[in-house]
Amino acid sequence: MSIRCKVCNASRTANVDQTNDDNKWECNTCGNLLDALGKVIPS
């Protein structure tokens, strides 16, 4: 499964082995903190 960053459209492959309760991730391209849907989480 691939998730796309809504800011820069970079893709991230969702890893089933990574169990993260809140499913937050940082985009390696633009550096924004994103949710599981690829939307920016306001700080």
TIRO-2110 file (N, C-alpha, C; in Angstrom, 1 decimal):
// TIRO-2110
0.8, -1.2, 0.0, N, 1, A
0.0, 0.0, 0.0, CA, 1, A
0.9, 1.2, 0.0, C, 1, A
0.6, 2.2, -0.8, N, 2, A
1.3, 3.4, -0.9, CA, 2, A
0.5, 4.6, -0.5, C, 2, A
1.1, 5.5, 0.3, N, 3, A
0.4, 6.7, 0.7, CA, 3, A
1.2, 7.9, 0.1, C, 3, A
0.4, 8.9, -0.4, N, 4, A
1.1, 10.1, -1.0, CA, 4, A
0.9, 11.3, -0.1, C, 4, A
2.0, 12.1, 0.0, N, 5, A
2.0, 13.3, 0.7, CA, 5, A
1.1, 14.3, -0.1, C, 5, A
0.2, 15.0, 0.6, N, 6, A
-0.7, 15.9, -0.1, CA, 6, A
0.0, 17.2, -0.4, C, 6, A
1.2, 17.5, 0.2, N, 7, A
1.9, 18.7, -0.1, CA, 7, A
2.8, 18.6, -1.3, C, 7, A
3.6, 17.6, -1.3, N, 8, A
4.6, 17.5, -2.4, CA, 8, A
4.4, 16.3, -3.3, C, 8, A
3.4, 15.5, -3.0, N, 9, A
3.0, 14.3, -3.8, CA, 9, A
4.1, 13.2, -3.8, C, 9, A
5.0, 13.2, -2.8, N, 10, A
5.9, 12.1, -2.6, CA, 10, A
5.2, 10.9, -2.1, C, 10, A
5.6, 9.7, -2.5, N, 11, A
4.9, 8.5, -2.0, CA, 11, A
5.7, 7.9, -0.9, C, 11, A
5.0, 7.2, 0.0, N, 12, A
5.5, 6.4, 1.1, CA, 12, A
4.9, 5.1, 1.1, C, 12, A
5.6, 4.0, 1.1, N, 13, A
5.1, 2.7, 1.2, CA, 13, A
4.7, 2.4, 2.6, C, 13, A
3.5, 2.1, 2.9, N, 14, A
3.1, 1.7, 4.2, CA, 14, A
3.6, 0.3, 4.6, C, 14, A
4.3, 0.3, 5.7, N, 15, A
4.9, -1.0, 6.1, CA, 15, A
4.0, -1.6, 7.2, C, 15, A
3.5, -2.8, 6.9, N, 16, A
2.6, -3.5, 7.8, CA, 16, A
3.3, -3.8, 9.1, C, 16, A
4.6, -4.0, 9.1, N, 17, A
5.4, -4.4, 10.3, CA, 17, A
5.5, -3.2, 11.3, C, 17, A
5.3, -2.0, 10.8, N, 18, A
5.4, -0.8, 11.6, CA, 18, A
4.1, -0.6, 12.3, C, 18, A
4.0, -0.9, 13.6, N, 19, A
2.7, -0.6, 14.2, CA, 19, A
2.8, 0.7, 15.0, C, 19, A
2.3, 1.7, 14.5, N, 20, A
2.3, 3.0, 15.1, CA, 20, A
0.9, 3.4, 15.4, C, 20, A
0.6, 3.7, 16.6, N, 21, A
-0.8, 3.9, 17.0, CA, 21, A
-1.5, 5.1, 16.3, C, 21, A
-0.7, 6.2, 16.2, N, 22, A
-1.3, 7.4, 15.6, CA, 22, A
-1.0, 7.5, 14.1, C, 22, A
-0.2, 6.6, 13.6, N, 23, A
0.1, 6.6, 12.1, CA, 23, A
0.7, 7.9, 11.6, C, 23, A
1.4, 8.6, 12.4, N, 24, A
2.0, 9.9, 11.9, CA, 24, A
3.3, 9.5, 11.2, C, 24, A
3.6, 10.3, 10.2, N, 25, A
4.9, 10.1, 9.6, CA, 25, A
5.4, 11.4, 9.0, C, 25, A
6.8, 11.5, 8.9, N, 26, A
7.4, 12.7, 8.3, CA, 26, A
7.8, 12.5, 6.9, C, 26, A
7.3, 13.4, 6.0, N, 27, A
7.7, 13.2, 4.6, CA, 27, A
9.2, 13.5, 4.4, C, 27, A
9.9, 12.6, 3.8, N, 28, A
11.3, 12.8, 3.6, CA, 28, A
11.6, 13.9, 2.5, C, 28, A
10.6, 14.2, 1.7, N, 29, A
10.9, 15.2, 0.7, CA, 29, A
10.6, 16.6, 1.2, C, 29, A
9.5, 16.9, 1.8, N, 30, A
9.1, 18.3, 2.2, CA, 30, A
9.3, 18.5, 3.7, C, 30, A
9.4, 17.4, 4.5, N, 31, A
9.6, 17.5, 5.9, CA, 31, A
8.4, 17.8, 6.8, C, 31, A
7.2, 17.8, 6.2, N, 32, A
6.0, 18.0, 6.9, CA, 32, A
5.6, 16.7, 7.7, C, 32, A
4.9, 16.9, 8.9, N, 33, A
4.4, 15.8, 9.6, CA, 33, A
3.0, 15.5, 9.1, C, 33, A
2.8, 14.3, 8.7, N, 34, A
1.5, 13.9, 8.0, CA, 34, A
0.8, 12.8, 8.8, C, 34, A
-0.5, 12.7, 8.5, N, 35, A
-1.3, 11.6, 9.1, CA, 35, A
-1.3, 10.4, 8.2, C, 35, A
-2.1, 9.4, 8.5, N, 36, A
-2.1, 8.2, 7.7, CA, 36, A
-2.7, 8.4, 6.3, C, 36, A
-3.4, 9.5, 6.1, N, 37, A
-4.0, 9.8, 4.8, CA, 37, A
-3.1, 10.7, 3.9, C, 37, A
-2.0, 11.2, 4.5, N, 38, A
-1.1, 12.0, 3.8, CA, 38, A
-1.4, 13.5, 4.0, C, 38, A
-2.3, 13.8, 4.9, N, 39, A
-2.7, 15.2, 5.1, CA, 39, A
-1.7, 15.8, 6.2, C, 39, A
-1.4, 17.1, 6.1, N, 40, A
-0.5, 17.7, 7.0, CA, 40, A
-1.2, 17.9, 8.4, C, 40, A
-0.5, 17.5, 9.4, N, 41, A
-0.9, 17.7, 10.8, CA, 41, A
-0.5, 19.1, 11.3, C, 41, A
-1.4, 20.0, 11.6, N, 42, A
-1.0, 21.3, 12.1, CA, 42, A
-0.2, 21.2, 13.4, C, 42, A
0.8, 22.0, 13.6, N, 43, A
1.6, 21.9, 14.8, CA, 43, A
1.1, 23.0, 15.8, C, 43, A
END
